[in-house]
């Protein structure tokens, strides 16, 4: 068992180290995206935000970041009243980044908003203007569609995590070591399956996470709450509980998490049935792909 555990630890760090070179470049691009959000949402300097987003949009090798930057550029053009440039940005997301489903839906919503505005303008009844003989009526003013107030995205949240898969190791206060596989099903929902073993038993189960908003702008901490359920066939037992915690993202790819919760468990030990409710803490490290 010690040999298997050592092999899992070595394999984990080999996988982690193989991605550091590429991750360094992606981390720099992600930092530029964060700077754009900071200039746009916190300072209100649209010129500096536009410059940062334009730099990120050139990195097509990271489509999730490039598409997010182009979407923010479209919103900036919209706020500035440059509707043709905003439409061009949203059309670009639909045509070049169709795999980014969430951003494509948002871009389509913005374009539909423009279409509805045009219909409203065309359907407005024309008012007749009475003028005195010899006096020309004043020229009509062009009616521009007013940009709608856009919702600010969660600041300093990596837009690429949704849809990613994570693999990692976990250690608990009751001396369990486990491996886990995660799927970030959405920006705020994540599922995990895990397996753990000790000398006298083995177990497997599932954990569900709900990711809340970051604790503060500029701090890459992702608080979460969740539910856990595991089965212990070797001891005819089970365990379930609730937990809260937070995960620190390094470069948008490596997650270091710590959580604690309260668990109820029931199992057989030396022909006795044991039922108890116990606190438990969990420390984990996850690489997202």
C-alpha positions in Angstrom: 0.0 0.0 0.0 2.9 2.4 0.8 4.4 1.6 -2.6 1.1 2.5 -4.4 0.7 5.7 -2.4 4.3 6.8 -3.2 3.6 6.0 -6.9 0.5 8.2 -6.9 2.4 11.1 -5.3 5.3 10.9 -7.8 2.9 10.7 -10.7 1.0 13.7 -9.5 4.0 15.9 -9.3 5.3 14.7 -12.7 2.0 15.8 -14.3 2.1 19.1 -12.5 5.7 20.0 -13.5 5.0 19.1 -17.2 2.6 22.0 -17.5 4.6 24.8 -15.8 6.3 26.0 -19.0 3.1 26.5 -20.9 1.3 27.7 -17.8 3.8 30.6 -17.3 2.8 32.2 -20.7 -0.9 31.6 -20.0 -0.5 33.2 -16.5 0.9 36.4 -18.1 -2.0 36.6 -20.6 -4.5 36.0 -17.7 -2.8 38.7 -15.7 -3.3 41.1 -18.6 -7.0 40.2 -18.7 -7.2 40.9 -14.9 -5.6 44.3 -15.5 -8.3 45.1 -18.1 -11.1 44.2 -15.6 -9.4 46.3 -12.9 -9.1 49.4 -15.2 -12.7 48.9 -16.5 -14.7 48.0 -13.4 -12.7 49.5 -10.5 -11.0 52.6 -12.0 -13.3 53.3 -14.9 -10.5 54.0 -17.3 -11.9 52.5 -20.5 -8.8 53.5 -22.6 -6.4 51.5 -20.5 -8.9 48.6 -20.2 -9.3 48.5 -24.0 -5.5 48.4 -24.5 -5.2 45.4 -22.1 -8.1 43.5 -23.7 -6.7 44.1 -27.2 -3.4 42.5 -26.1 -5.2 39.4 -24.7 -7.4 39.1 -27.8 -4.3 38.4 -29.9 -3.5 35.2 -28.1 -5.7 32.8 -30.0 -3.8 29.9 -28.5 -5.9 30.6 -25.3 -9.4 30.8 -26.9 -11.2 31.1 -23.6 -9.2 34.2 -22.6 -9.2 35.7 -26.1 -13.0 35.3 -26.4 -13.6 36.8 -22.9 -11.4 39.8 -23.8 -13.2 40.4 -27.1 -16.6 40.3 -25.3 -15.3 43.0 -22.8 -14.1 45.1 -25.8 -17.6 44.9 -27.2 -19.1 46.2 -24.0 -16.6 49.0 -23.9 -17.5 50.0 -27.4 -21.2 49.8 -26.4 -20.6 52.1 -23.4 -18.7 54.6 -25.7 -21.6 54.7 -28.1 -19.7 52.9 -30.9 -22.4 50.4 -31.7 -20.9 49.2 -35.1 -17.6 48.3 -33.3 -19.6 46.5 -30.5 -21.5 44.5 -33.1 -18.3 43.5 -34.9 -16.8 42.2 -31.6 -19.9 40.2 -30.7 -20.1 38.7 -34.3 -16.4 37.8 -34.0 -17.1 35.7 -30.9 -19.9 33.8 -32.6 -17.9 33.1 -35.8 -14.4 32.4 -34.3 -15.1 31.0 -30.8 -18.2 28.8 -31.2 -16.8 26.4 -28.6 -17.1 29.1 -25.9 -20.8 28.4 -25.4 -21.5 30.8 -22.5 -19.8 33.8 -24.2 -21.5 32.9 -27.5 -24.9 33.0 -25.8 -24.1 36.4 -24.2 -22.9 37.8 -27.5 -26.1 36.7 -29.2 -28.2 38.3 -26.4 -26.4 41.7 -27.0 -27.0 41.4 -30.8 -30.7 40.7 -30.2 -30.9 43.7 -28.0 -29.7 45.9 -30.9 -32.2 44.3 -33.2 -35.1 45.0 -30.8 -34.0 48.6 -30.5 -34.0 49.0 -34.2 -37.6 47.5 -34.4 -38.8 49.9 -31.7 -37.3 52.9 -33.5 -38.9 51.9 -36.9 -42.3 51.3 -35.2 -42.5 54.7 -33.5 -45.3 56.8 -35.1 -44.2 59.8 -37.0 -45.4 63.1 -35.5 -46.6 65.7 -38.0 -44.9 69.1 -37.5 -47.0 72.2 -38.3 -44.9 75.1 -39.7 -45.7 78.5 -40.8 -45.5 79.3 -44.5 -41.9 80.0 -45.6 -40.4 78.4 -42.5 -38.6 75.1 -42.9 -39.0 72.5 -40.1 -36.0 71.8 -37.9 -34.0 68.7 -39.0 -34.7 65.5 -37.1 -32.1 64.3 -34.7 -30.8 60.9 -35.1 -32.0 58.4 -32.5 -29.2 56.2 -31.2 -29.8 53.1 -29.3 -28.9 53.6 -25.7 -26.4 51.0 -24.4 -27.9 48.8 -21.7 -26.2 48.6 -18.4 -24.2 45.4 -18.5 -23.6 43.2 -15.4 -20.1 43.1 -14.1 -18.5 39.7 -14.2 -17.2 38.3 -11.0 -13.8 40.2 -10.7 -10.6 38.2 -10.9 -12.4 35.0 -11.8 -10.6 32.8 -14.3 -13.1 32.4 -17.2 -11.5 29.3 -18.4 -12.3 27.0 -15.4 -15.8 26.1 -16.6 -15.7 22.8 -18.5 -12.3 21.9 -17.2 -11.2 18.6 -15.6 -9.1 18.5 -12.5 -7.0 15.7 -11.0 -5.4 15.8 -7.5 -4.6 14.4 -4.1 -6.4 15.0 -0.7 -5.4 14.4 2.9 -7.8 14.6 5.9 -7.4 15.0 9.6 -8.3 11.3 10.2 -5.2 10.3 8.2 -6.9 9.4 5.0 -5.1 9.9 1.7 -7.2 10.0 -1.5 -7.1 10.7 -5.2 -9.9 12.7 -6.8 -11.2 13.7 -10.3 -13.1 16.9 -10.7 -15.4 18.3 -13.4 -16.2 22.1 -13.4 -19.7 21.7 -14.9 -20.3 25.5 -14.8 -18.7 28.7 -13.5 -20.2 28.1 -10.0 -20.8 24.3 -10.0 -18.2 21.5 -9.7 -18.5 17.7 -9.1 -15.8 15.4 -7.7 -15.4 11.6 -7.4 -12.8 10.3 -5.1 -11.3 7.0 -3.8 -9.3 6.5 -0.6 -7.9 3.5 1.3 -6.1 2.5 4.5 -4.8 -0.7 5.9 -8.2 -1.9 7.1 -10.7 -0.4 4.7 -11.2 1.4 1.3 -14.0 3.8 0.3 -15.2 5.8 -2.7 -17.7 8.7 -3.0 -18.7 12.0 -4.5 -18.5 15.7 -3.5 -20.5 18.5 -5.0 -19.3 22.1 -4.8 -21.1 25.5 -5.2 -18.5 28.2 -5.8 -19.4 31.6 -4.4 -18.0 35.0 -5.4 -14.3 35.8 -4.8 -13.6 37.3 -1.4 -12.2 40.6 -2.7 -10.9 42.1 -6.0 -7.4 41.1 -6.6 -7.5 38.1 -4.3 -7.7 34.8 -6.2 -9.6 32.9 -3.5 -12.7 31.0 -4.4 -14.9 30.2 -1.4 -17.3 27.3 -1.7 -19.9 25.2 0.2 -20.7 21.6 -0.6 -22.1 18.1 0.2 -20.2 14.8 0.4 -21.3 11.2 0.4 -19.0 8.1 0.5 -19.5 4.4 0.8 -17.2 2.0 2.7 -18.0 -1.5 1.4 -15.2 -3.2 3.3 -16.8 -2.1 6.6 -20.4 -2.1 5.4 -20.5 1.6 6.2 -21.2 5.0 4.7 -20.5 8.7 5.5 -22.2 12.0 4.5 -21.8 15.6 5.6 -21.6 19.3 4.7 -18.5 21.4 4.4 -17.3 24.9 3.7 -13.9 26.0 2.4 -11.9 28.0 -0.1 -9.5 27.3 -2.9 -6.5 29.4 -3.9 -5.8 29.5 -7.7 -2.2 29.7 -8.8 -2.0 30.9 -12.4 -5.6 29.8 -13.0 -4.6 26.2 -13.2 -3.3 24.9 -9.8 -5.8 24.9 -7.0 -4.8 24.6 -3.3 -7.9 24.0 -1.2 -8.8 23.7 2.5 -12.2 22.9 3.9 -13.9 21.7 7.0 -17.2 20.2 7.8 -19.3 18.0 10.0 -19.9 14.3 9.0 -22.2 11.5 10.1 -20.8 8.0 9.6 -21.9 4.5 10.3 -19.8 1.3 10.0 -19.0 -2.1 11.5 -15.9 -2.5 13.6 -15.1 -5.9 15.2 -18.8 -7.0 14.9 -20.0 -3.8 16.4 -22.0 -1.1 14.7 -20.6 2.3 15.3 -22.6 5.5 14.6 -21.0 8.9 15.2 -21.0 12.5 14.1 -17.5 14.0 13.8 -15.8 17.1 12.5 -13.3 16.7 9.7 -10.9 18.9 7.7 -9.6 18.3 4.2 -6.5 19.6 2.4 -6.2 19.1 -1.3 -4.2 20.1 -4.4 -5.7 19.9 -7.9 -4.3 20.5 -11.4 -7.0 21.6 -13.9 -6.7 20.8 -17.6 
